[in-house]
Amino acid sequence: MFLHVEKLEYLEAYKLRLTFSNHVIQEIDLTEELYGEVFEPLRDIELFKQVFLNPETNTIEWSNGADFAPEFLYNLGQAVPQTA
């Protein structure tokens, strides 16, 4: 099964809440993942906040071309308890 990010919500600092195609909601902290040429500019919080969901790639992305694979995000995240 391929995972896709279906919903994105900015929380604070470098934290996001993502809803995946398997209906799991997770909070993701990308603080420790912003290294390397394409990701280091995202340490600027104002640029980080410009994250968007790309409907063509089904994952999160930034205007500088930085993105993360949905599977990576899913493995990094902490599940958010869902209420009925």
Gaussian input, Z-matrix of N, CA and C with variables (Angstrom, degrees):
# hf/3-21g

backbone

0 1
 N
 C     1     B1
 C     2     B2     1     A1
 N     3     B3     2     A2     1     D1
 C     4     B4     3     A3     2     D2
 C     5     B5     4     A4     3     D3
 N     6     B6     5     A5     4     D4
 C     7     B7     6     A6     5     D5
 C     8     B8     7     A7     6     D6
 N     9     B9     8     A8     7     D7
 C    10    B10     9     A9     8     D8
 C    11    B11    10    A10     9     D9
 N    12    B12    11    A11    10    D10
 C    13    B13    12    A12    11    D11
 C    14    B14    13    A13    12    D12
 N    15    B15    14    A14    13    D13
 C    16    B16    15    A15    14    D14
 C    17    B17    16    A16    15    D15
 N    18    B18    17    A17    16    D16
 C    19    B19    18    A18    17    D17
 C    20    B20    19    A19    18    D18
 N    21    B21    20    A20    19    D19
 C    22    B22    21    A21    20    D20
 C    23    B23    22    A22    21    D21
 N    24    B24    23    A23    22    D22
 C    25    B25    24    A24    23    D23
 C    26    B26    25    A25    24    D24
 N    27    B27    26    A26    25    D25
 C    28    B28    27    A27    26    D26
 C    29    B29    28    A28    27    D27
 N    30    B30    29    A29    28    D28
 C    31    B31    30    A30    29    D29
 C    32    B32    31    A31    30    D30
 N    33    B33    32    A32    31    D31
 C    34    B34    33    A33    32    D32
 C    35    B35    34    A34    33    D33
 N    36    B36    35    A35    34    D34
 C    37    B37    36    A36    35    D35
 C    38    B38    37    A37    36    D36
 N    39    B39    38    A38    37    D37
 C    40    B40    39    A39    38    D38
 C    41    B41    40    A40    39    D39
 N    42    B42    41    A41    40    D40
 C    43    B43    42    A42    41    D41
 C    44    B44    43    A43    42    D42
 N    45    B45    44    A44    43    D43
 C    46    B46    45    A45    44    D44
 C    47    B47    46    A46    45    D45
 N    48    B48    47    A47    46    D46
 C    49    B49    48    A48    47    D47
 C    50    B50    49    A49    48    D48
 N    51    B51    50    A50    49    D49
 C    52    B52    51    A51    50    D50
 C    53    B53    52    A52    51    D51
 N    54    B54    53    A53    52    D52
 C    55    B55    54    A54    53    D53
 C    56    B56    55    A55    54    D54
 N    57    B57    56    A56    55    D55
 C    58    B58    57    A57    56    D56
 C    59    B59    58    A58    57    D57
 N    60    B60    59    A59    58    D58
 C    61    B61    60    A60    59    D59
 C    62    B62    61    A61    60    D60
 N    63    B63    62    A62    61    D61
 C    64    B64    63    A63    62    D62
 C    65    B65    64    A64    63    D63
 N    66    B66    65    A65    64    D64
 C    67    B67    66    A66    65    D65
 C    68    B68    67    A67    66    D66
 N    69    B69    68    A68    67    D67
 C    70    B70    69    A69    68    D68
 C    71    B71    70    A70    69    D69
 N    72    B72    71    A71    70    D70
 C    73    B73    72    A72    71    D71
 C    74    B74    73    A73    72    D72
 N    75    B75    74    A74    73    D73
 C    76    B76    75    A75    74    D74
 C    77    B77    76    A76    75    D75
 N    78    B78    77    A77    76    D76
 C    79    B79    78    A78    77    D77
 C    80    B80    79    A79    78    D78
 N    81    B81    80    A80    79    D79
 C    82    B82    81    A81    80    D80
 C    83    B83    82    A82    81    D81
 N    84    B84    83    A83    82    D82
 C    85    B85    84    A84    83    D83
 C    86    B86    85    A85    84    D84
 N    87    B87    86    A86    85    D85
 C    88    B88    87    A87    86    D86
 C    89    B89    88    A88    87    D87
 N    90    B90    89    A89    88    D88
 C    91    B91    90    A90    89    D89
 C    92    B92    91    A91    90    D90
 N    93    B93    92    A92    91    D91
 C    94    B94    93    A93    92    D92
 C    95    B95    94    A94    93    D93
 N    96    B96    95    A95    94    D94
 C    97    B97    96    A96    95    D95
 C    98    B98    97    A97    96    D96
 N    99    B99    98    A98    97    D97
 C   100   B100    99    A99    98    D98
 C   101   B101   100   A100    99    D99
 N   102   B102   101   A101   100   D100
 C   103   B103   102   A102   101   D101
 C   104   B104   103   A103   102   D102
 N   105   B105   104   A104   103   D103
 C   106   B106   105   A105   104   D104
 C   107   B107   106   A106   105   D105
 N   108   B108   107   A107   106   D106
 C   109   B109   108   A108   107   D107
 C   110   B110   109   A109   108   D108
 N   111   B111   110   A110   109   D109
 C   112   B112   111   A111   110   D110
 C   113   B113   112   A112   111   D111
 N   114   B114   113   A113   112   D112
 C   115   B115   114   A114   113   D113
 C   116   B116   115   A115   114   D114
 N   117   B117   116   A116   115   D115
 C   118   B118   117   A117   116   D116
 C   119   B119   118   A118   117   D117
 N   120   B120   119   A119   118   D118
 C   121   B121   120   A120   119   D119
 C   122   B122   121   A121   120   D120
 N   123   B123   122   A122   121   D121
 C   124   B124   123   A123   122   D122
 C   125   B125   124   A124   123   D123
 N   126   B126   125   A125   124   D124
 C   127   B127   126   A126   125   D125
 C   128   B128   127   A127   126   D126
 N   129   B129   128   A128   127   D127
 C   130   B130   129   A129   128   D128
 C   131   B131   130   A130   129   D129
 N   132   B132   131   A131   130   D130
 C   133   B133   132   A132   131   D131
 C   134   B134   133   A133   132   D132
 N   135   B135   134   A134   133   D133
 C   136   B136   135   A135   134   D134
 C   137   B137   136   A136   135   D135
 N   138   B138   137   A137   136   D136
 C   139   B139   138   A138   137   D137
 C   140   B140   139   A139   138   D138
 N   141   B141   140   A140   139   D139
 C   142   B142   141   A141   140   D140
 C   143   B143   142   A142   141   D141
 N   144   B144   143   A143   142   D142
 C   145   B145   144   A144   143   D143
 C   146   B146   145   A145   144   D144
 N   147   B147   146   A146   145   D145
 C   148   B148   147   A147   146   D146
 C   149   B149   148   A148   147   D147
 N   150   B150   149   A149   148   D148
 C   151   B151   150   A150   149   D149
 C   152   B152   151   A151   150   D150
 N   153   B153   152   A152   151   D151
 C   154   B154   153   A153   152   D152
 C   155   B155   154   A154   153   D153
 N   156   B156   155   A155   154   D154
 C   157   B157   156   A156   155   D155
 C   158   B158   157   A157   156   D156
 N   159   B159   158   A158   157   D157
 C   160   B160   159   A159   158   D158
 C   161   B161   160   A160   159   D159
 N   162   B162   161   A161   160   D160
 C   163   B163   162   A162   161   D161
 C   164   B164   163   A163   162   D162
 N   165   B165   164   A164   163   D163
 C   166   B166   165   A165   164   D164
 C   167   B167   166   A166   165   D165
 N   168   B168   167   A167   166   D166
 C   169   B169   168   A168   167   D167
 C   170   B170   169   A169   168   D168
 N   171   B171   170   A170   169   D169
 C   172   B172   171   A171   170   D170
 C   173   B173   172   A172   171   D171
 N   174   B174   173   A173   172   D172
 C   175   B175   174   A174   173   D173
 C   176   B176   175   A175   174   D174
 N   177   B177   176   A176   175   D175
 C   178   B178   177   A177   176   D176
 C   179   B179   178   A178   177   D177
 N   180   B180   179   A179   178   D178
 C   181   B181   180   A180   179   D179
 C   182   B182   181   A181   180   D180
 N   183   B183   182   A182   181   D181
 C   184   B184   183   A183   182   D182
 C   185   B185   184   A184   183   D183
 N   186   B186   185   A185   184   D184
 C   187   B187   186   A186   185   D185
 C   188   B188   187   A187   186   D186
 N   189   B189   188   A188   187   D187
 C   190   B190   189   A189   188   D188
 C   191   B191   190   A190   189   D189
 N   192   B192   191   A191   190   D190
 C   193   B193   192   A192   191   D191
 C   194   B194   193   A193   192   D192
 N   195   B195   194   A194   193   D193
 C   196   B196   195   A195   194   D194
 C   197   B197   196   A196   195   D195
 N   198   B198   197   A197   196   D196
 C   199   B199   198   A198   197   D197
 C   200   B200   199   A199   198   D198
 N   201   B201   200   A200   199   D199
 C   202   B202   201   A201   200   D200
 C   203   B203   202   A202   201   D201
 N   204   B204   203   A203   202   D202
 C   205   B205   204   A204   203   D203
 C   206   B206   205   A205   204   D204
 N   207   B207   206   A206   205   D205
 C   208   B208   207   A207   206   D206
 C   209   B209   208   A208   207   D207
 N   210   B210   209   A209   208   D208
 C   211   B211   210   A210   209   D209
 C   212   B212   211   A211   210   D210
 N   213   B213   212   A212   211   D211
 C   214   B214   213   A213   212   D212
 C   215   B215   214   A214   213   D213
 N   216   B216   215   A215   214   D214
 C   217   B217   216   A216   215   D215
 C   218   B218   217   A217   216   D216
 N   219   B219   218   A218   217   D217
 C   220   B220   219   A219   218   D218
 C   221   B221   220   A220   219   D219
 N   222   B222   221   A221   220   D220
 C   223   B223   222   A222   221   D221
 C   224   B224   223   A223   222   D222
 N   225   B225   224   A224   223   D223
 C   226   B226   225   A225   224   D224
 C   227   B227   226   A226   225   D225
 N   228   B228   227   A227   226   D226
 C   229   B229   228   A228   227   D227
 C   230   B230   229   A229   228   D228
 N   231   B231   230   A230   229   D229
 C   232   B232   231   A231   230   D230
 C   233   B233   232   A232   231   D231
 N   234   B234   233   A233   232   D232
 C   235   B235   234   A234   233   D233
 C   236   B236   235   A235   234   D234
 N   237   B237   236   A236   235   D235
 C   238   B238   237   A237   236   D236
 C   239   B239   238   A238   237   D237
 N   240   B240   239   A239   238   D238
 C   241   B241   240   A240   239   D239
 C   242   B242   241   A241   240   D240
 N   243   B243   242   A242   241   D241
 C   244   B244   243   A243   242   D242
 C   245   B245   244   A244   243   D243
 N   246   B246   245   A245   244   D244
 C   247   B247   246   A246   245   D245
 C   248   B248   247   A247   246   D246
 N   249   B249   248   A248   247   D247
 C   250   B250   249   A249   248   D248
 C   251   B251   250   A250   249   D249

   B1=1.4615
   B2=1.5194
   B3=1.3046
   B4=1.4548
   B5=1.5165
   B6=1.3180
   B7=1.4564
   B8=1.5214
   B9=1.3138
   B10=1.4593
   B11=1.5230
   B12=1.3145
   B13=1.4566
   B14=1.5241
   B15=1.3241
   B16=1.4661
   B17=1.5164
   B18=1.3293
   B19=1.4715
   B20=1.5125
   B21=1.3157
   B22=1.4562
   B23=1.5212
   B24=1.3181
   B25=1.4611
   B26=1.5229
   B27=1.3414
   B28=1.4571
   B29=1.5257
   B30=1.3243
   B31=1.4667
   B32=1.5241
   B33=1.3300
   B34=1.4593
   B35=1.5167
   B36=1.3218
   B37=1.4662
   B38=1.5294
   B39=1.3222
   B40=1.4672
   B41=1.5297
   B42=1.3207
   B43=1.4649
   B44=1.5236
   B45=1.3377
   B46=1.4507
   B47=1.5219
   B48=1.3081
   B49=1.4627
   B50=1.5283
   B51=1.3253
   B52=1.4527
   B53=1.5220
   B54=1.3114
   B55=1.4518
   B56=1.5211
   B57=1.3208
   B58=1.4579
   B59=1.5253
   B60=1.3193
   B61=1.4615
   B62=1.5295
   B63=1.3425
   B64=1.4725
   B65=1.5341
   B66=1.3442
   B67=1.4670
   B68=1.5266
   B69=1.3120
   B70=1.4593
   B71=1.5261
   B72=1.3263
   B73=1.4660
   B74=1.5237
   B75=1.3320
   B76=1.4576
   B77=1.5169
   B78=1.3275
   B79=1.4571
   B80=1.5196
   B81=1.3296
   B82=1.4513
   B83=1.5186
   B84=1.3266
   B85=1.4618
   B86=1.5210
   B87=1.3292
   B88=1.4562
   B89=1.5229
   B90=1.3182
   B91=1.4659
   B92=1.5275
   B93=1.3128
   B94=1.4698
   B95=1.5254
   B96=1.3206
   B97=1.4696
   B98=1.5249
   B99=1.3263
   B100=1.4655
   B101=1.5271
   B102=1.3080
   B103=1.4606
   B104=1.5191
   B105=1.3012
   B106=1.4636
   B107=1.5131
   B108=1.2982
   B109=1.4664
   B110=1.5258
   B111=1.3102
   B112=1.4589
   B113=1.5385
   B114=1.3389
   B115=1.4646
   B116=1.5281
   B117=1.3325
   B118=1.4647
   B119=1.5308
   B120=1.3487
   B121=1.4734
   B122=1.5321
   B123=1.3366
   B124=1.4692
   B125=1.5217
   B126=1.3214
   B127=1.4680
   B128=1.5229
   B129=1.3364
   B130=1.4651
   B131=1.5307
   B132=1.3175
   B133=1.4631
   B134=1.5267
   B135=1.3253
   B136=1.4647
   B137=1.5235
   B138=1.3204
   B139=1.4634
   B140=1.5339
   B141=1.3264
   B142=1.4608
   B143=1.5300
   B144=1.3222
   B145=1.4681
   B146=1.5297
   B147=1.3156
   B148=1.4574
   B149=1.5314
   B150=1.3143
   B151=1.4655
   B152=1.5323
   B153=1.3294
   B154=1.4635
   B155=1.5186
   B156=1.2952
   B157=1.4553
   B158=1.5246
   B159=1.3263
   B160=1.4595
   B161=1.5324
   B162=1.3277
   B163=1.4667
   B164=1.5267
   B165=1.3150
   B166=1.4659
   B167=1.5303
   B168=1.3501
   B169=1.4669
   B170=1.5246
   B171=1.3405
   B172=1.4685
   B173=1.5149
   B174=1.3293
   B175=1.4545
   B176=1.5193
   B177=1.3343
   B178=1.4539
   B179=1.5195
   B180=1.3271
   B181=1.4563
   B182=1.5266
   B183=1.3128
   B184=1.4648
   B185=1.5196
   B186=1.3166
   B187=1.4626
   B188=1.5252
   B189=1.3362
   B190=1.4644
   B191=1.5309
   B192=1.3353
   B193=1.4548
   B194=1.5167
   B195=1.3192
   B196=1.4638
   B197=1.5236
   B198=1.3321
   B199=1.4580
   B200=1.5258
   B201=1.3010
   B202=1.4639
   B203=1.5186
   B204=1.3214
   B205=1.4629
   B206=1.5263
   B207=1.3216
   B208=1.4643
   B209=1.5282
   B210=1.3223
   B211=1.4681
   B212=1.5283
   B213=1.3328
   B214=1.4627
   B215=1.5222
   B216=1.3141
   B217=1.4625
   B218=1.5202
   B219=1.3168
   B220=1.4612
   B221=1.5263
   B222=1.3185
   B223=1.4664
   B224=1.5191
   B225=1.3168
   B226=1.4594
   B227=1.5335
   B228=1.3132
   B229=1.4536
   B230=1.5105
   B231=1.3164
   B232=1.4706
   B233=1.5266
   B234=1.3111
   B235=1.4693
   B236=1.5254
   B237=1.3080
   B238=1.4586
   B239=1.5179
   B240=1.3233
   B241=1.4732
   B242=1.5251
   B243=1.3122
   B244=1.4555
   B245=1.5207
   B246=1.3094
   B247=1.4552
   B248=1.5234
   B249=1.2957
   B250=1.4735
   B251=1.5083
   A1=109.44
   A2=115.46
   A3=120.42
   A4=109.34
   A5=116.53
   A6=121.47
   A7=109.51
   A8=115.23
   A9=122.14
   A10=107.05
   A11=115.59
   A12=120.51
   A13=106.28
   A14=116.18
   A15=120.60
   A16=113.49
   A17=116.62
   A18=119.81
   A19=108.58
   A20=115.44
   A21=123.41
   A22=109.62
   A23=115.33
   A24=120.68
   A25=108.22
   A26=116.76
   A27=120.86
   A28=107.84
   A29=116.93
   A30=120.97
   A31=111.48
   A32=116.53
   A33=122.26
   A34=108.09
   A35=116.25
   A36=121.83
   A37=109.22
   A38=117.74
   A39=121.91
   A40=110.83
   A41=115.19
   A42=121.35
   A43=110.93
   A44=113.97
   A45=122.31
   A46=109.60
   A47=116.42
   A48=121.53
   A49=105.97
   A50=115.34
   A51=121.19
   A52=110.67
   A53=115.79
   A54=121.89
   A55=107.09
   A56=115.65
   A57=121.87
   A58=110.48
   A59=115.11
   A60=121.30
   A61=113.38
   A62=117.44
   A63=120.25
   A64=110.86
   A65=116.54
   A66=125.81
   A67=113.42
   A68=118.06
   A69=122.20
   A70=108.30
   A71=115.29
   A72=121.83
   A73=107.41
   A74=115.50
   A75=120.00
   A76=111.04
   A77=114.21
   A78=120.41
   A79=107.50
   A80=114.76
   A81=122.38
   A82=108.50
   A83=117.02
   A84=122.05
   A85=107.21
   A86=116.39
   A87=121.46
   A88=113.30
   A89=117.85
   A90=122.02
   A91=112.30
   A92=117.27
   A93=121.96
   A94=113.09
   A95=117.87
   A96=121.13
   A97=113.11
   A98=117.20
   A99=120.88
   A100=111.45
   A101=115.70
   A102=121.42
   A103=108.36
   A104=116.15
   A105=120.55
   A106=110.12
   A107=115.20
   A108=122.17
   A109=114.44
   A110=118.13
   A111=120.20
   A112=112.56
   A113=117.34
   A114=119.96
   A115=114.16
   A116=118.71
   A117=120.93
   A118=113.60
   A119=119.68
   A120=118.16
   A121=113.18
   A122=117.48
   A123=120.98
   A124=112.34
   A125=117.28
   A126=119.69
   A127=110.83
   A128=116.34
   A129=121.25
   A130=105.57
   A131=116.02
   A132=120.82
   A133=112.45
   A134=117.43
   A135=119.21
   A136=111.04
   A137=117.78
   A138=120.81
   A139=110.06
   A140=116.75
   A141=119.98
   A142=111.00
   A143=116.48
   A144=121.38
   A145=113.01
   A146=117.70
   A147=121.50
   A148=112.32
   A149=116.40
   A150=121.72
   A151=109.43
   A152=115.68
   A153=119.88
   A154=109.48
   A155=115.28
   A156=122.54
   A157=107.91
   A158=116.34
   A159=121.03
   A160=108.28
   A161=118.02
   A162=120.43
   A163=113.34
   A164=117.52
   A165=120.11
   A166=111.61
   A167=116.59
   A168=120.16
   A169=112.09
   A170=117.00
   A171=122.79
   A172=113.17
   A173=115.94
   A174=120.99
   A175=108.97
   A176=115.72
   A177=120.34
   A178=109.72
   A179=115.20
   A180=120.48
   A181=109.39
   A182=115.33
   A183=122.64
   A184=108.36
   A185=115.79
   A186=120.98
   A187=113.49
   A188=118.25
   A189=120.41
   A190=112.14
   A191=117.36
   A192=121.90
   A193=114.44
   A194=117.74
   A195=120.94
   A196=109.41
   A197=115.88
   A198=121.05
   A199=108.63
   A200=115.56
   A201=122.40
   A202=108.23
   A203=116.24
   A204=120.69
   A205=109.40
   A206=117.76
   A207=120.45
   A208=112.85
   A209=117.34
   A210=120.77
   A211=111.23
   A212=116.62
   A213=121.09
   A214=109.93
   A215=116.26
   A216=120.94
   A217=111.32
   A218=115.95
   A219=121.17
   A220=110.88
   A221=116.75
   A222=121.04
   A223=112.32
   A224=117.20
   A225=122.45
   A226=111.96
   A227=116.72
   A228=121.89
   A229=115.57
   A230=113.33
   A231=123.25
   A232=106.70
   A233=116.00
   A234=121.08
   A235=110.91
   A236=114.79
   A237=122.24
   A238=107.05
   A239=117.92
   A240=119.36
   A241=110.64
   A242=115.79
   A243=120.75
   A244=109.14
   A245=115.31
   A246=120.12
   A247=108.76
   A248=114.81
   A249=120.02
   A250=110.85
   D1=130.47
   D2=176.36
   D3=-87.92
   D4=134.49
   D5=176.71
   D6=-91.17
   D7=145.52
   D8=173.98
   D9=-133.78
   D10=151.68
   D11=172.09
   D12=-90.29
   D13=125.35
   D14=-177.46
   D15=-106.63
   D16=-22.65
   D17=-179.23
   D18=-147.17
   D19=144.53
   D20=-177.40
   D21=-132.44
   D22=134.59
   D23=175.20
   D24=-138.35
   D25=125.05
   D26=175.05
   D27=-76.44
   D28=133.03
   D29=179.76
   D30=-101.94
   D31=-69.68
   D32=-179.84
   D33=-168.22
   D34=161.67
   D35=179.03
   D36=43.24
   D37=-119.36
   D38=-178.82
   D39=-110.65
   D40=33.56
   D41=-177.18
   D42=-110.63
   D43=138.42
   D44=179.04
   D45=-130.73
   D46=153.91
   D47=169.94
   D48=-112.13
   D49=124.20
   D50=-177.54
   D51=-120.42
   D52=141.09
   D53=171.45
   D54=-108.47
   D55=126.86
   D56=-177.10
   D57=-98.60
   D58=165.87
   D59=-176.80
   D60=-65.56
   D61=-15.29
   D62=175.40
   D63=-91.05
   D64=11.46
   D65=176.28
   D66=73.42
   D67=11.18
   D68=175.56
   D69=-84.65
   D70=134.14
   D71=176.59
   D72=-106.47
   D73=130.24
   D74=-179.03
   D75=-134.28
   D76=149.19
   D77=170.13
   D78=-98.41
   D79=132.43
   D80=-175.48
   D81=-119.97
   D82=129.17
   D83=174.09
   D84=-110.08
   D85=112.54
   D86=-176.73
   D87=-96.51
   D88=11.29
   D89=-177.76
   D90=-50.61
   D91=-47.52
   D92=-175.67
   D93=-83.92
   D94=-0.84
   D95=-175.92
   D96=-104.38
   D97=-0.66
   D98=-174.92
   D99=-92.83
   D100=66.08
   D101=176.48
   D102=-132.14
   D103=159.93
   D104=-176.35
   D105=95.99
   D106=160.18
   D107=-171.82
   D108=-53.59
   D109=-44.12
   D110=-175.09
   D111=-81.87
   D112=-26.19
   D113=-175.50
   D114=-94.86
   D115=-26.36
   D116=-177.16
   D117=-57.51
   D118=-37.39
   D119=176.97
   D120=-59.22
   D121=-22.71
   D122=-179.09
   D123=-73.74
   D124=-7.06
   D125=173.66
   D126=-65.81
   D127=-20.98
   D128=171.18
   D129=-71.59
   D130=109.47
   D131=-172.34
   D132=-58.33
   D133=-32.87
   D134=179.37
   D135=-66.86
   D136=-36.38
   D137=175.21
   D138=-71.27
   D139=-40.83
   D140=179.41
   D141=-58.45
   D142=-40.54
   D143=-178.47
   D144=-64.52
   D145=-14.32
   D146=-179.26
   D147=-84.86
   D148=13.87
   D149=178.35
   D150=-56.59
   D151=144.19
   D152=177.24
   D153=-142.75
   D154=162.21
   D155=177.95
   D156=-93.69
   D157=119.58
   D158=179.76
   D159=-89.93
   D160=113.62
   D161=-177.47
   D162=-69.35
   D163=-17.33
   D164=179.47
   D165=-81.41
   D166=-34.74
   D167=-178.51
   D168=-103.80
   D169=-10.56
   D170=178.44
   D171=59.33
   D172=39.74
   D173=175.16
   D174=-150.34
   D175=177.72
   D176=179.31
   D177=-83.24
   D178=151.96
   D179=-175.40
   D180=-154.36
   D181=162.96
   D182=175.23
   D183=-126.76
   D184=162.87
   D185=-175.69
   D186=-63.70
   D187=-20.70
   D188=178.91
   D189=-84.13
   D190=3.92
   D191=178.06
   D192=94.53
   D193=-4.95
   D194=178.46
   D195=-67.61
   D196=139.41
   D197=174.40
   D198=-155.88
   D199=166.44
   D200=177.18
   D201=-128.08
   D202=140.86
   D203=176.49
   D204=-65.25
   D205=140.33
   D206=179.26
   D207=-56.22
   D208=-37.76
   D209=-179.56
   D210=-64.63
   D211=-39.01
   D212=176.77
   D213=-62.61
   D214=-47.09
   D215=179.76
   D216=-60.99
   D217=-42.85
   D218=-179.27
   D219=-61.64
   D220=-43.65
   D221=-179.92
   D222=-69.70
   D223=-26.16
   D224=-179.41
   D225=-82.02
   D226=-27.84
   D227=-169.96
   D228=-77.18
   D229=165.77
   D230=174.82
   D231=-114.59
   D232=126.09
   D233=-178.33
   D234=-61.77
   D235=139.84
   D236=175.21
   D237=-97.30
   D238=123.19
   D239=179.09
   D240=-58.19
   D241=132.95
   D242=-179.56
   D243=-99.34
   D244=138.80
   D245=178.18
   D246=-99.66
   D247=147.91
   D248=-177.44
   D249=-78.56

